[in-house]
Amino acid sequence: MSSLQALCSGLPLRPLPENRGRRAGVPHAPVRTPGLSPAEEKLALRNALRYFPPDVQETLAPEFAQELRLFGHIYMYRFCPSMEMRAYPIEQYPCRTRAAAAIMHMIMNNLDPAVAQFPQELVTYGGNGQVFSNWAQFWLTMSYLSKMTEEQTLVMYSGHPLGLFPSSPGAPRLIITNGMVIPNYSSRTEYEKMFALGVTMYGQMTAGSYCYIGPQGIVHGTVLTVLNAGRRYLGVENLAGKVFVTSGLGGMSGAQAKAAVIVGCIGVIAEVDKAALVKRHQQGWLMEVTDNLDHCIKRLREARERKEVLSLGYHGNVVDLWERLVHELDTTGELLVDLGSDQTSCHNPFNGGYYPVQLSFVEAQSLMASNPAAFKHLVQESLRRHVSAINRLAQEKFFFWDYGNAFLLEAQRAGADVEKKGANKTEFRYPSYVQHIMGDIFSQGFGPFRWVCTSGDPRDLAVTDQLATSVLEKAIEDGVKASVKLQYTDNIRWIREASKHQLVVGSQARILYSDQKGRVAIAMAINQAIANGKIKAPVVLSRDHHDVSGTDSPFRETSNIYDGSAFCADMAVQNFVGDACRGATWVALHNGGGVGWGEVINGGFGLVLDGTPEAEQKARKMLSWDVSNGVARRCWSGNPKAYEIICQNMQEDSGLVVTLPHEVADDRVLQQALRP
């Protein structure tokens, strides 16, 4: 019996696997402090034990109770598999359907130690983005997938596999919901308790939907963001000699160093966790590392003067780095930074997402567990200092943006000076990258489209790269608007650079930003290549939830919607349902992701291309809806670019009929009508 066959045989109970506990030398999630009462602790233990028959509960109960006391959650470390966790070629999975094997491939990629931030705690990225809540859920899910037929659907409740239910071949094989808590109870405090109880889970975006492709996804988004920031703020196409300062090298934020190199600038990235810096340096994503601030400033100066391409990791707190840049400005008159942002996991600031400048990394972890209130006080004080330094630099020709990680939102809550006079509640002193940099891209239907070659063969990925490039080049040749041509050109450059920069970590995957027509055309080309045997195995299509239609997030994806609907979540929910109706292999809907629990509703999908006409039909219908839903919403909110795209699409597709907004009378008429 192979290891994968054993992994798909259900929970290993007789005998129980050896309890090896937490592994040394592996990054681990911060200790959680859910503040459970004795009755709630008992309930958490009861909930964990119900996965197991009575004859082993007496053995497991004491160790589960100890995990709860020591770590604030029952992860069931005993059941963490001993086999190598990675995305195996699809034909190696013992399944009755190709769709189920593809899902297994994606799940195991999310838990690959080369990909996952805290693999033993089942966290893929973002500090708390769970794939499952515990290891029993993993084993049961793999078992169900191995048994599933084309007439069954696996239902997942926040990491818990509810079971296989009869459905039809046209229905999704998997439906996932994560964190669907009643709105009035969707607070951080309640979340910590409910997660400890094992009844809900924070799936981030692509962690809990099994669609993460390693940091490549955010590399691409960061490349486009920094390129467009250079165009908007600095008025340049060439970023040679320009300095981009930010923080975070852990999960998704680890992409920033590679992105800086691809765009040709100098990236200086601060990170408090030495293990994260070492990991990125060993992967070749980070060129240099230093823990000396003097040396950091010296190298920054040298690189500026030489217009050298550099990714420099500073092992220390980013607040120290920002304050040192202020000191250099005030004492020498020299502004050493051009662009800045932040990619700490500030959506989770009091549980390891943001480390205060006053403490070392180890001291902070200790205080976080022993005195959460004191830790929160220091975090908020640190945020105020953080913003104060940025504000000083912004008085010169320096430009900062919020990267959608709730940095400015948490800074505002901490009392930092981030207010923008006369603004609505989704606007701050500095813009979200969606508001200034990426918003127009979403309005035109461009967003993070991705695919995974389930053969695991790099040659298949090379074929898809060539196909995608050819599709975009042909679209340009056939004639597109200048704004669309710019995006296609950026993405052709991206694909060519991607293979040179060894961006694959984990599964053989690629991402690019494309609009509706581009996504459909690329999907058709890939499906045909599978049918012709040019690609050896099925390809999974997906996207980041951070996309045109997938996410309602008033401080990020929908922050540039100004008709009052930015806090409404109809779009994301409709997208989830609409994708399921139009042929998605699996769909997911999440509370939280990016900016944090209770701040966003988002969803995603997986669609397996297998070379059949049925797969082509599903891809045409589902991908068209998956983009046009969000463009239509932005059109209705008054975005002129979205209006133009929707009108064009309705001319080309008689089945598309969208309610278009009429131009509303000017302010004078409105004010007169409202006069008492």
N, C-alpha and C positions, 0 to 999 in steps of 0.2 A: 504494500500500500504506500503510495507516494505521500509526501508531506502535504501537498494540496488536497489529496483525497482525504487525509486525516482531518485537515482543516475544515472540510465540508461535511464531516460526519456528525456534527453536533457537539455539544459541550463535553469535554473529556472528564468523566466522572469516576470511572472504575478501571484503573486507579486514578485518583486525583493527581494532577501534575504537581511537581515539587513547587513549594512556595519560595521563590527566589527573591521576592520583595522588589524594592526599587534597585535598578541596576546602577552601579557606580560608573562614572565617566560619561553618562548620558544626560543631556539637559532635562531638567524637570520643571513642571509648572509650579508657580509660587503656591505656598500654603494658603488655602482658602479659610475665611473666617465667617461662616454662615450664621453664627450666633443661635444655634438650635437650643431649644429647651430640652429637658430630659425626655419629655414625651415625644418631641420631634426626633430626637436621636434614636429612640426606640422605633419610631415609624420608619426612619431611614434604613435602619438595620433590617426591619421586617420586609421592606420593599426590595432590598437587595437579595435577601434569602429566598424570596419567592421564585427565583429563577432555578432553584436547586431542590432536589428531592429531600425528604426529611432525614434520610440516613447519612447525609453529609453535612447537614446544617450545623450540627454540634461542633464539627471541625472548623467550619468556615466562619461561624458567628464571631468568635473572639478576634480573628485577624481582620475581619471587616470592620468590627468596632474600633480596633486599633487604627486602621486607615482613616476612619472618620475623625478620630481624635487628633491624629497627627497631621493629616493633610486636608481636613475639611470636606472630604468626599470619599466615597467608596469606589475606587477604580478597579478592584479585583485583580491586583498585580499577579496573583498566583496563576491566572489564566492568560496572561500575556504570552502569546505564542513564542516558542523557542526558534522556530524556523525563520529564515531571512524574509523580512517583509519588503516586498517590492512588487511592481507591476509585471507579472509573468506573461509570456505570450498567451494569447487567448485560447489556443488549442489545448493548453495544459490544464485548463480548469475543467473539472468533472461536472458538466452541466447538461441539461436537456435542451437548452436554447442558447443561441449565440448571444442574445440580448443579455441573459443572466451572466454569461461569462464576461461580457464587456463591462457590466456593472462591477463584477468582482475585480477585474483589472483596475478599474478606477478607484475602488475602495482601498485596495492594497497600495496603490500609489500614494493616496492621501496619508497613509501610515508608514511609508518608507522613511527610515531615519535620515536619509539624505534629503528628504523633502519636508518632513514634519518638524515642527518646532519643538514639541514635547511628546515624542512618540509613545512613551509608556503611559502617559495620561490621555492618549488619543486626541491630542491637540495638533491640528495641522498648522495653523498660523494665527496671528493676532493675539497671542497670549491666552485666549480661551475659546478659540474656534474648534469645537469638538466634532469629531466624526461620529463617535458614539459616546454615551455617558459612562459605560463600563465595558469590560472585555467579554462578559457573558453575552451582551447584545451583539458584539462582533461575531462570535461563534454561531449564534442562532441565525443571524442574517445570512452568513455564508452557507449554512446548511439549507435554509429555505431557498436561496437562490439556486443551489445545486439541484433541488427537486422541482423547481418551478417549470410549468409548461406554458405554452402560448395561450392558454385559456385561464391563466391565473394572474393576479396582481398582488405583489407584496406591499403591505401598508406599514409605514414607519411613523411612529408617534415620538418625536423628539428623541431619536436614538433607539427607541424600543420597537422591535419588530412585532407588530400586533398579530401578523400572520398572513398566510396566503388565502386569497378570496377569489371565488370564481369570477371571471370577466370574459373578455373576448379577444381574439387576435389583434383587433384594431385598437384596443385599450392600452394605456401605459402598463408596462410590466412592473413599475415601481412608482409609488406615490409617497412623497416625503413631506412632513410638516415638522418644523422646529420652532419651539418657543411660542406657540400660539396661545398666549395667556390672555385672559379677559383684560381689556385695556386698563380698567381702574386698578388692576393688580400687577401691572407690568412695570414695576419699579426695580431698581437695582437691589434693594434690600430683600424684596420678595423673591427676586431671581436667585440670589445666593442661597436662600432657604430651599426653594423648590429644586434647584440643581442638586443640593446636598441630599434632598429627599429622593432624588432619582426620578422625578416626574416631569422635568422639562430640561431643555438643553439649548445652549447658545451655539448655533451652527455656523456663526460668521456668515459668509456668503457661500463660497464653494467648498468649505470644509464639510459641512453637514449635508451638502447635496452631491458629494462625491465627484466634483468636477475640477478640483485644483490641479494645476499643471506645474507646480513649483513656482519659483519666483520669476520665471520667464514672463508670466502674464503682467506683473506689475513693472517689469523692466520695460516692456513695450509701452505701457501707459505712461511711465515716467519719461521715456524717450520722447513721446509725442508732446507731453506736457512741457518739458524743458525746451524743446524746439520751438513750440508755439509761444512760450513765455519769452524766449529770446526775440522772436518776431514782434510780439506785442509791446513788451516793456523796454527792450534795448534797441529795437529797430534793426536787428541783424539776423542774417541767415547763418553766418559762421560764428560759432561760439568759442573759437580758439582764444585762450587767455582769459576767458570769463570764469568767474568762481561761483560755484553753487554750494551753499552750506546747508546741511540738514542733519537729521539724526535718525538712528534706527538701522540695524543690520541683522535683525532677528528673522522673523518670518518673511512676510511680503516686503518689508522695508529693506531686506537684504539686496533687493534689486537695484537700489539707488546707485551703488558704486559702478555696476556694469553699465547702467544707463548713461552715467556721466562720461564714460569712456566712448560709448557708441556715438554720442552727440559731439564729442570732441572738446569737452570743457574740462575744468578742474573741479572735481567733486571732493568735498571734505565732509565726512560723515562721522558723527560722534556716536559711540555705543558704550553703555556701561558694563555690559556682559562680555567678558573676555572670550568666552566660548563662542559667542556669535561672530566676533571678529576673526577668530582663528578659523572657524568653519568657512567663512566667505573667502578668507585668504587662501586656504587650502584648495578651495574650489576654483581658484583663479579669478574670482569675481572682484577681488579687492587687491590693488597693486601693492600698496604699502600700508604698514601699521605702525603707529607710535603711541606711547602713553605719556609723552613729554610735550606739554603745550608750547614751550619755546621752540622745539624742533618742528612742531606742527605749523606754526606761523612762519618759520624760516623756509620750510618746503613749499608752503603756499606762495610765498613771495617769489621764490626761485621759479616755480612753475608759471606764475603770471608773467614774469619777465621773459621767459623763454617760449611762452605760449605752448607749454608742454601739456599733453593729455595725461591726466593723473586722477586716480581714485585713491584717496588717502583716508584710512580709518584712524580716528582718534579714540583711543581707549580712555574714556572719561565722560563726564557729564556735559551735555550740549550747552547748558547754561554757562558753564565755565568758558566754553569756546566763544559763545556770543559776547559775553562780558569782556573777554580778551580782545575781540575784534573792536568793541567800543573803545577800550583802552588805547589800542593802536590808532584809532581815528582821532581821539581826543589829544593824544600826546604827539603824534607825528603828522596829523592832518591827512593821513592816507586811508582811503576806504578800500579794504582788501576783499570785499565781497560784492557781487553783483545781484545774485538771485538767492532766495532762501525759502525754505519750507520746513516741515516737520513730519516725520512718519513714525513717531512713537505710537504705541497702542493706547492713545489718549481716550479712546472710548471706554477704557477700563482703567482709569487713572489711579485707583486706590487699591488695586490688587495685582500690581506688577506691570501695568501698562505704561506707567510714567514713574521714573525714579527721581526723588528730590535731590537737588544739588548739595544740600547740607550733609548728606550721608554717603558713605561708600556703598557699593552694591550689596555687600554682605550685611552691613549694618541696616540697610533699608529692608532687606528681606526679613531680618530678625524683627525689626520694629513693626513691619506690616502684619506679622503673625501675632506679636505679643501685645501691641497697643494700636489697633486700627485707627482710633480717633487721633492719636498723636501723629501717626503717619499721614493721615489725611491733611492735618494742619500744615505739615511740612511740604507736602505736595502742592498745596494751594499757594503757600509762600513762594515756592520755587517757580510756579507758573507766573506769578506776578513779576519776579525778577527776569524770567525768560522774556516776557512781553516787553518789559521796560528796556531791555537791551535792544530788542528788535525795533522798538519805536525810535530809539536814538539813531540807529543806522538808517532807518527809513526817512530821516530828515535830509539825508543825502540821496544820491542816485542809486538807491538800493531798493529792490522790489521783493516783497514777501507775499506768499499766498498760503491759504489753508489747504492741506491735501485731503480733506474729507475724513480726517481721523478724529474729529471733535476737539481738536486743539483749541481753536478760538472759543468754542462753546464752553469748554471746561475752564478756560482762562477767564471768560466772562463770569462764570459761576464763582470763580476764586477771587473776583474783585479786580482783575487786571484791567488796564486801560485799553480796551478793544472796541469801545462804543463808536458807532458812526452816527453823527447827528442827522436827524430826520429820516433814518432808515427804518425799514420794517424789521421784524424780529428774526429773519433769516440772514440779515446782513450785518457785517462787522466792519471795523476799521480797515481790515484787509480782506480781499475777496476770497471766496472759495475758488478752487481751480476750475470748477464747473461754471461758475458765474462769469469768469473773465477769459478762461483759456479753452476749456473743452465744451462749454455749453452749446456753442454754435455747431460743433461737430455732432452732438446728440440730436440737435434739431434737424439736421440733414439726414439722420438715420445711421450715422457712423457710430460704431461701438465695438467692443472687444469680442470678436468672433474667434473661435478656436476649434482645433480638432486634435484627436489622439489616434495614432496608428496602433491598433491593438496587437499587431504582430510583434511589436517590440523591436522591429528591424529599422535601423537608421536609413536604410535604402528606401523603404516605403515613405519615410518622412521626406527624403530628398525628392521623390516623385511628386508628393503633394506640394512641396515648395515650388517646384517648377510649374505645376498646373496653376497654382494660385497666381504666380507672377504672370503667366501667359494670359490668364483671364483679365487681370487688371490692365495689362499692356494693351490688350485688344479693345477694352472699353475706352481707353484713352484714344486709341487710333480711330475708333468709331465716332468719337466726339462726345465730350462731356463738358459741363460748366467748369469754369476756372477753379472755383472753390472745391469741386469734386476732384478735379485733376490733381490739385495740390495734395489732397488726402491720399489718393491712389499712388501718387509719386512717392510720398513719405513712406507708404507701406511697402512699395516695391523695394525701396532702399532698405527698409527694415528686414525684409525676408533675406535679402542678399547679405546683410550684415550679420543676421542671426546665425547662419551656418559658420561664419568665421569666428564668432565670439563664444562658441560652445555653450549655447543657452539652455540646452536640454539638461534638466535635472529631474531624474525619475523617468516617467513615461515619455515615449517618443511623440512629443506634442509641439504644436505651433499655434501662435496667436497673431492676429492682425486686426486692425480696425477696418471695417468695411460697412457699406450701406446695404440696403435690402437687395438691390440688383446684384451687387458683388457677392454677397453671401450665397444667394441662390445659385448663381453661375458657378461659383467654386464648388458648392455641394454637388451640382450636376456633374462637373468634371471629375471629381473624386469618385462618385458612385460609378460612373462609366469606366474609370480606370480599374476599379475593383471587378466589375463585370468582365473586363478584357484580360484580367490577370496581371495587369501592370502593378497592382497593389495586392499583396498576398492575403490580407485578412481584413475584416470589417474596420471601419473608421468611425469613431465616436465624434459627432459634432456637438459643440456646446458653446457657452459664452460665460464671461463673468456676469454675475447678477448686476454688477455696476455697468448698466447699459441703457440703451434708449428707452426700453419699456419695462425692464425687470425690476426697477427699484423706485419706491416712493420714499425719498429721504430729504426733508426740507433744508437740512444743512449740508447737503452734498448734491446728489443726482438731480433733485428737483428744486434746488436753491435758486434757479433762474426762472422760476415760474411765479408770476406776480399777480395772478388773478384771485389770490386767496385760497387756492386749492393745494398749495405746497404741502399742507399737513394732512391731505386726504390720500388714502391708499387704494383707491379703486383700480388704478392702472396696474399695479403689481399683482393684485388678486385676479383681475381679469386676464392678465397675461398667463398666469399659472393655469387657470381653467382653460383658456383658449389654446394653449400649447397642448394640453392633455387631449382636447377635442380634435386636434388636427394632426395627430400622429407621433407625438413625442414618445420616446421609449421610456423615459422617466421624467417626472416633474417634481419640483420642490418649492415650498413656500416657507419663508423664515421671518420671525420677529428678530430684529437686530442684525448687525452686519455693518462693518465700517465705522459708523459713528456711535454704535452702542445699542444696548438693550433698551427697548421702548422708544427708540428714536427713529426707527425705520422699519418698513415692511419690504421684503424683497424676495425674488424667486428666480429659479433657473430651470434648465432642462438638459437632458442628454438625448441624442437621436442617433441611433446606430444605422450607418450606411453599410449595406451588404451586397451592393451591386444589382439588386432586384428593381423591377419597375415600381413595385410597391414602395420601396424606400425613396425612390425619386419623387413619387407623388406626395408622400408625406413631407419630404424636405421642402418641396415647392410651397405647399400650403402652410406648413408650420413656420418656416422662416419668414415668409411674407407677413404673416400675422405678428410674429414676434418682434418685428421692427415697426410695422405700420401702426400698431396700437399706440406706441409712445410718440411717434411723429404726429399722429392725429390729436393726441392729448395736448401736445405742445402747440399745434395749430390752433386749437380751440382756446388756449390760454393767451393767444395773441402774438405768437412768434411768427414773424413774416417769412423766415426761411422754411419753417415747417409747413406753413400755408402753401408756399410755392411747390414743395415736394409732394404734398398731398394732392394738390390740383393736377400735377403732372401724372401721378400714379393713377388717379381716377380716369384720366384720359386714356391711359394704356390698359386699364383693367376694368371692364364693364361691371364686374362683380363687386367692385369697391365703391361704396357710396358713403361719404363722410359728411356730417353736419359741419358746415363752415361758418365761422363767425362773421357777422356784418361789422363794418366800421361803425364805431360808436361816436355820438356827438362830442364836440370838444368840451373842455372843462367849463367854459362859460355857460353852455346850455345846462350842464349838470348842476352847476352851482345855483343857477337861477331856479331850476326845478326844486332844489332842496332848500331854498330860502324859506324861512318861517312865514 
